[in-house]
Amino acid sequence: MTETRPLILISNDDGITAPGIKILVETMKTLGQVVVVAPDSPQSGMGHAITINKPLRLDKSDYFGPDVLAYQCSGTPADCVKLAIDKVIHRKPDLLVSGVNHGSNSSINVIYSGTMSAAVEGAIDGINAIGFSLLNYSYDADFSACVPIIKKVASEVLKNKLPEGVLLNVNIPNLPIEEIKGI
C-alpha cells in the first residue's frame, strides 16, 4: 500500500511574495505536498471580505520554484481559500495554514485579520486550519524562530486533527528560539 503525503494549502494576507509565506512554504514542504494560493498584493486588515463587484484573477506563479504549485489571486484571503478548493485542488486539503503574518493576531485584531480569515474560511469548510503570526511588524523580520514551532504545531494537527469548527491562532514571540519556553 502506497502512503500519500498530506495535501497542505497555504495562504496569507501579506501577499504571495511576503517573507512570512516563504518560510511557511519551506517548512510545510517537509510535512506534505504544498499548494499555495495567496493574494497578488497585500490584503492586511481585509477581515473576512470577499470580492463581489469585479472579476477575480487567478494566475500561476513560479515564485516558490517548480516543486510547488502556486497561484496568485487578485482577491482577498477568503477568496484565495475558496478558489483554491474549488478551482485548483478540487477537494478539501488535509491542512490549511495561513501566514506567517507580520505582527500580532490577538484580541480584536483577529476579527480584522486577513491571515486569520483565510484560516477561518478553511475551518468553516471543515478543514483543519492554523493561522501563524510572528510578533514583529518589520518587513525584514527574522522568521527563523518560527520554523520549529510551525513544524511542531502543524505536525500535531496533521496527526491528531482538530475538533470540527475549531482552528488554531498561533502567535509566536519575537524572541530567539532558545528563549521560547514552550507552546
N, C-alpha and C positions, 0 to 999 in steps of 0.2 A: 504494500500500500504506500503510495507516494504522499508525503506530507507537504501541504502547500503553506507558503508563508502568509501571515495575516495581511490583509489589504488595509493600508493606513492612508486616510485622506487628510491632507494638510491645507489649512487656510490661515488667514490673518486679517488684520485691518491696516497694517502699515504698508502694504503693497508687496508685490512679488519680488522686488529687489531689496527689500529691507534686510539688514543683517540678522535680525532675530529669526526670520523664517529659514534662512540659510543654515543656521546651526540646528534648527528643528529638523530640517530635511536630512542633514548628515546623521543626526542621532537616530531618527526613525528608520533610516535605511538599514541600520544594524538589527532592527526588530521585525521588519516586514517589507512588503512591496509598497512603495510610496507613489501616490498620485497627488499632485499639487494643483489646486485651483484657488488663485488669490487675486485680489484686486490689482488692476494695472496701475493704480496710483493710490496714495494714502487715503484711507477712509476712517481715520480715527474719529471717535465721537458720533458715529452714524447710528449707534444703537442697533435696533433690530429692523432698520429700514429695508424696504425692498424697492426695486425700480419698477415703476408702473407707467410712466409717461414718455418713455423713449425706448428704442430697441437696445437690447443687451448684445455686446460683442464678446465672443469667446475665442481667443487666439492662442494657438500653440506657442510655447516658449521653450527655448533650449537653455535657459538661464542656469539650470541645475545639472546640465550635462545630458548625454544620450541615455543614461540608465534610469532617468526619472521622467515619467510622463507628467508634463506640466502645462498649465494654461493660465493665461492672464485674462481677467474679466473686467469689463467696463463698469460693472455694478458694485454693490455693497458686499460685505462679508456674508450676509444671509443669502444674497443672490448667488454668490460663489458656491455655497454648500448645496443649494437647490439645483443649480446647473450641473455640478459635479456628479450628484447622484443620478439625476435624470438623463443627462446628455453625454457624460463622459464615462462613468464606470457602470452605469445601468444596474446598480444594485447597492445595497447598504454596505458600507465598509465595516470592517471589524473594529476600527477605532477611528475617531476624528480628533485631531489635535489642532489647536489654533494658537498662534503666537510666533515666536516669543515676543510678547508685547514690551514696548519701552514704557516703564512706569507701572505704578500700582493699579490693580483692578480689585479694589476693596470697597466696602460700604456702598454708597450710592453710585460710585463710578461704574459698578457692574452694569447698571441699567443703561448707561450711555456707551459702553464699550463695544466696539465692533469685534474685538477679539473674542469677548465672551458671547456676543450674539452669534458668531459662527458656531461656537460650541453649543449654545442653546438650541440653535436650529437643528443640529445633529441629535441632541437629546430629545427634542420634540418628535423626531422621526424614529426614535427607538435605538439610536446609535450610542455606543459608549463614547463619551466626549470629554475632553480636557482642554481648558484654556490655561496657557502658561504666560506669566509676566515676570520680568526682571525689574526690580525696584531701582531703576536707573533710567532717567529720561534722555541721556546723552545719545546721539546717533552713533557715536563711537564707543558705546558701552562694551565692556568685556563680558561676553556671554559664556566664557569657559566654565564658570561655576555652575551654570545651568545644566550642563551635559549629564553629570551623574544623577542629578535629581530628576530630570526629564526621563532618562532611561529607566530609573527605578520605578517611578510612578506609572509610566506607560506600560512597563512590563507587568506590573501588578494588575493593572486594569485589563490587559490582554489575557492574563492568566485567570483572574477571578471574576471579571465582569463587574459592572455596576448595577444596582437595582434600577428598574425601569423608571425613567423620568429624573434620574439623578445624573449630575455631571460634576466634574471637579474644576475648581478655580484655584490654581497653584501660583502663589506669589513668592518669588524667590528673592531673598535679601541680596543686596548689593555688597556681598562680602566674599573674601577668598573662600574657596571650598573647604579648607581646613577649619575655618571658623564657624561653619554651619553645623549646628549640634544635632540636627535631626529633622524629621519631616512630621 
